[in-house]
Amino acid sequence: MNPQIENNFMYHAPKEGQPEKYEAIREKAKELAYLIEEVCPNSREKSVAITNLETAVMWANASIARN
């Protein structure tokens, strides 16, 4: 059994203080998403930027949940 795999693929119920951290990350990411929407021309690059921002939020939240 690999503890890292076990941890990465299990449900992590929110602990005290975690929901507020998730919300703070989402709010800052949303602020950046609106800036990207405003200043970047519609393009593949803009789409990739938004996708990567969503990915960053997901991994930041996973970091909080898993650790």
C-alpha positions in Angstrom: 0.0 0.0 0.0 1.3 3.5 -0.9 0.3 6.1 1.6 0.6 8.9 -1.0 -1.8 7.2 -3.4 -4.2 6.4 -0.6 -4.2 10.0 0.5 -4.6 11.4 -3.0 -7.6 9.3 -3.9 -9.7 9.5 -0.8 -12.4 11.8 0.3 -11.2 14.6 2.5 -14.0 16.1 4.5 -13.5 19.8 5.2 -11.9 20.6 8.5 -12.3 23.7 10.5 -11.0 26.8 8.7 -10.6 25.0 5.3 -13.8 26.3 3.6 -12.7 29.9 4.3 -9.3 29.1 2.6 -11.1 27.6 -0.4 -13.3 30.7 -0.7 -10.3 33.1 -0.5 -8.5 31.2 -3.3 -11.6 31.2 -5.5 -12.2 34.9 -4.9 -8.7 35.9 -5.9 -8.8 33.6 -8.9 -12.1 35.1 -10.0 -10.6 38.5 -9.7 -7.8 37.5 -12.0 -10.2 35.7 -14.4 -12.1 39.0 -14.8 -8.9 40.9 -15.5 -7.9 38.3 -18.1 -11.4 38.6 -19.6 -11.1 42.4 -19.7 -7.6 42.9 -21.1 -6.9 39.8 -23.3 -8.3 39.4 -26.8 -10.4 36.3 -27.4 -7.9 33.7 -28.5 -6.6 30.2 -27.8 -4.1 31.8 -25.4 -6.8 33.5 -23.4 -8.7 30.2 -23.2 -5.5 28.4 -22.0 -4.9 31.1 -19.4 -8.4 30.7 -18.0 -8.1 26.9 -18.1 -4.7 27.0 -16.2 -6.2 29.4 -13.7 -9.0 26.9 -13.0 -6.3 24.2 -12.7 -4.3 26.3 -10.3 -7.4 26.7 -8.1 -8.1 23.0 -8.2 -4.5 22.1 -7.1 -4.4 24.8 -4.4 -7.6 23.4 -3.0 -6.3 19.9 -3.2 -3.2 21.0 -1.3 -5.4 22.3 1.5 -7.6 19.2 1.6 -4.8 16.7 1.4 -2.4 18.3 3.9 
